[in-house]
């Protein structure tokens, strides 16, 4: 079971990744590029929010 802090961090990371993937697709890039950009953003966002949210 996740605590509330971990759930918020993963939620924000997922939202950042989904947003990046959607914007990348809207910029007429192929879907593998969008998935890669979204996954990279999600990973970076989780690390970022883990440091920021105490």
Order of alpha helices (4+ residues) and beta strands (2+ residues): alpha-alpha
